[in-house]
Amino acid sequence: MGHPTRTRRRRARRALVAARLTAALTVPLSAAARPRIPAPAPAALAHLTPAGLAAAYAANRADAGRAARMAAAHGDSRRAAADRALASADRRLLAFDGRGAGLATEVLGDLAHADHVAVLVPGSDTSLDTYARFHRAAAALYAATGPRTAVVAWLGYTTPGTVSTTVTTTSRADAAAPQLRALVRQLRSLAPARAHLSVLCHSYGSVVCGRAAHGLDADDVVLVGSPGTGADDVSALGTSARVWAARGADDWVAHVPHVRADLLFATVGFGTDPVSRGFGARIFDAGAAGHSGYFTPGSVSLANLARITRGETSEVTRG
């Protein structure tokens, strides 16, 4: 039997999470909206080939530079700084759109000659304004994986806010799924034919991966800090990829109710916990990671994510 104090704390945390979910469903968040930030339309690019990657990167960097100048003229110094960083000469932008919350796909490494490719799919509250945080996660994975690996940071959809109505439904994920499948198809054409490709999905990003899994041309799909995928188990995902899942000991998402309920206008919640035995994923050790700590340099979680990325599945330490 559990210690009474710990039991009370667990109940209190669950109650807090439930209250936050209720608030997200019932309270309109008008303060979340920002004034529209002007930016040019995305660069018009020809069909991409490995030989054309350098030109595509340069065109998208130039577009980010124009977006930075427009944001600065608009008085938005935060967005201007984010765009300016992406316009730096050492950045490899496969895609960029500075309008609205913003979209970007960035490559770390030599995609055209990579033996291993990892795609990172972010969760809620990721936009161009917060892109530096997402980039740090991608850079940490790239540093941990060694040579002949490319990491693709995919901010290819409009993520929901952590406290919002959309974060409790699959609506954003449903819209993002076709784009994620298309990106993976594109990467298959740009990387060497036999490259090992993994899709690493964090938080709400795991909902995106769950909705995209059927038809996603990946060797491994990895779910970390997941609230659920919208599927009851791995077989319901409809993928031939190996499916992995992990949750750190300090991740608050453990206290999110893993349920799915049909309400009047939407289905709320994402169903089975991906780290539960019934889901059927390969569970690996994430150590003491908190919700934002899975890509922390030197962590157990990052070491295992790097092993999966490199295809060293027998070396992954199990949870």
N, C-alpha and C positions, 0 to 999 in steps of 0.2 A: 504494500500500500504506500502511496506517495506521501511525502512530508506535507502536513497541512498548510504550511506557509507557502511552499512552492505551488501547491494545488491552487491556493487562492490567487497567487500571482498569475498563473496560467489562465485562470478564469477571467481575471481582470484584463489581461492582454486580449483575450478573445472578445470580450465585451467592447473594448476600445476599437478593435478592428471592425466589428459589426457596426458600431456607431459611425465610424468613418465611411463605411460602405453605404449605410443608410443616408448619410448626409450627401454623399456623392450622387445618389439617385434622386434626391428631393430638393437640393438647394441649387438654384441657378448661380453659376459663377461668372457674373458679368465682368468681374475684375480680371479674369484670365485673358480677356481679349486685349490685343495690342493694336495700336494704330498700324495701318498697312504700310509696310516698308517698300519703297520703290526699288526695283531691280530690273535689269534687262532680261529679256527672254533667254532661255538656255541657248547655248551655241548650237548652230546647225552643223551636224557632223555626218560625214559619209559613213557607209557601213564599215564597222570597225574590223580590222584585221590586226594580227600581231605586229606587222610592219608599221601600222598606222597609229600605234599606241602613243608614241612620243608626241605626234601632232595633236592627238585628242587631248592629252594632258595639257599641252601648251594652250590650246583653245579654251579649255575650261578654266585654267588659271587666269587667263586674260579676262574671261567673263566674271570670275570672282573679284578681280581688281576693279572692274567697272562697277560691280555691285557695291564694293566697299566705298567707292567715291560717291555713289548715289546715296548710300545710307548716311555717310558723313554729312553730305549736303542737306539731308533730311533732318539732321540733328540726332541721329541714333548712333552714338559712339560705340555702344556695345556691339551692335551688329556690324558696324564698320570694322571694328577690330577683329571680329570673327572671320569676316570675309577677307580681310587683309592677310590674315594668317594662312588661309587656304590659297591665296594667290602667290605665296612664296615660291621661289624657283625650285625648291626641293620637294614640292608636293606633287603627287600624281593623282589628278582628279579624272576619274573615268566618266563622271557626270557631275553637274552642278546646276542648281536652280536657286537663286537668291530671293525669289518672291515668297511672300507670306512667311510661314515658319521656316521655310527653306529645306532643300534636299541636297544631298551630296553623296557621292560614292567615291571613296578614296582607296588607292592601292598602295600598300607598303610592301616593297620588294619588287622583284623582276617577274611579273606575271607571265610573260611569254616563255620563260625558261624554268618555271617553278615545277618541282616534283609534287609539291603539296600546296593546296590552296584552302584557306579558311575564310569563310564569310561570317562576319559578325552582324547579328540582327539586334538592334537596341530595343529597350523598353520605353516606358512612359517618360515624359518630360525631356525627351531628346530632340533638339532642334539645332539650327545653326547657332543660336545664342549659347547653347550648352555643348556645342560640338567638341570643344577642347577636352572635356571630360571623356567623351566617347573615343576620341583620338588616343588619349592616354591608355585606354584599355587595349585598343588595337596595337599600339606601339609596344606595350608590355608583352602581348602574345607574340608579336613578331620577334622581339628580342629573345624570347624563351624558346623559339622553335628552331633557330639556327638557319644555316644557308639553304638555298633552293626551296624556300617557302615564301609564299605571298599571302598576305593578310588583306582582306577587302573589308573596309568599314562601310557598311551599307545603311546610310540614312536615306532610304528610298521610299519612305512613307511618312505621312503626318501622324506622329505618335500622339496618343491621348495624354491628358494631364493626369498626374497621380491621383488627384482628387477631382474627379469629373464623372459625368454619366457614362462617357464612352469607355472608360477604363474597366468597367464591369461587364462589357458586352464584346462580342466578336466583330462589331461593325467595322472598326478600323482594320482589323486583321483580315477580314474578308476582302476589303478593298486592296490591301497590300499584297495578298497572296499571289495574284497573277504577276505582279511586278517582281516578286522574289523569284518565282519560277523562271521568268524571262531573264533576270540577271544571271542565274545559274547556267542557263543555256548559253548565254553570251560568254561567260567565263570558260565554259567547256570549249568554245570555239577559239578562245584567245590563249588559253594555256595549252601545254603539250597534251597530246591525245590521251596519255595514260596517267595524267596527274590525279592524285588522290584529292578529293574535294569534300570538305566538312562544312556544315552550317551550324554555327554556334549561336544559340538563341537565349537572350537574357530577359527575364521578367515577362512583360507583356509581349516582348519579341518572341517568346515561346508560343504564344497564342497565334502569332503570325505564322510561325513555322508549322504549327499544327494544322492550320487551314491550308497551307501550301504544300504539305507533305506529299499528298497524292500527286504524282507527276513531277516531283522535285528530283532532279538528276544529281543526287548527292550520295556519297558513300557512307557518311555518318551525319546524324542529326543529334545535336547536343542541347539539352534543356537545363538551364541553371537558374535558380531562384524563380521557378515557374509557379504561377498561380493555377496552372492547368492548361490544357491545350484545346478544350472543347470536345475531345475524344474520350471515350470510356477506357480505352486501352490501346496498346501499340498497334494491334491488328486493325483497329478502326482508323488509324492514320493512313492506311493504304500505301505504305512505302516499303521498298525493299532495302532501304538503308538501315544500318545499325542505329538504334535509338538509345541514347545515353541520358541519364538524369542525375542531378546532384543538388543538394541544398546544404548550405553551411550551417553550422550550429547556432550562429548568431543572426540568422536571416529571419526577419519579422514575417516573411510571407508564409512561414509555417503556421501562423495563426489565422490566416485567411481561410474562411470556410470553403472546402472543396465540394461545392454543390453547383447545380445548374437548375434554374427555375424559370418557367415561362410566365412572364408578366403580360400586361395588356398589350404593350407595343414592342416588347423586346424580350430576348432570352438573356437572363443575367447569370453570371458565374460561368466557370469553365470546367466543372466536373472533376473527374478523378485526379487525385494527387499524383503527379508523375514519379515521385519517389516511393510510392506505395507498392507493395508486392503485387497487388492486383493489376497495376498498370502494365507491368511487364518490361520496363526499360532496364538497361544495364546500369546499375547504380554504382557511381564512383565517389571517392572520398573528396569532399570539399573542405575538410578541416573546419576551422572556426570562422569561415567567411561570413561576413554580414551581407546584406542584400546588394550592396555596391562594391563588395570586396572580392569578387571571384577572379578578377584579373590583377590582383595585387602582386607585384614582383616578389618572388621568393616564397609565395604561398603554396600550400598543398594543392589547392584548386587550380592555380595557373599551371603547375607542373603537370597535372593530369590533362588539362585542356591542351597543353603543348604535345603530350604523348598521343592524344587522339588525333590532333592535327597532323602529326607526322606518320600516322598509321601504325603506331606502336601499341596496338590494342592490348597485347599480352603484358605490357609494362604498366598499364593503368592500375592504380591501387583502388580496390573496391571499397565501397561504403557499406 
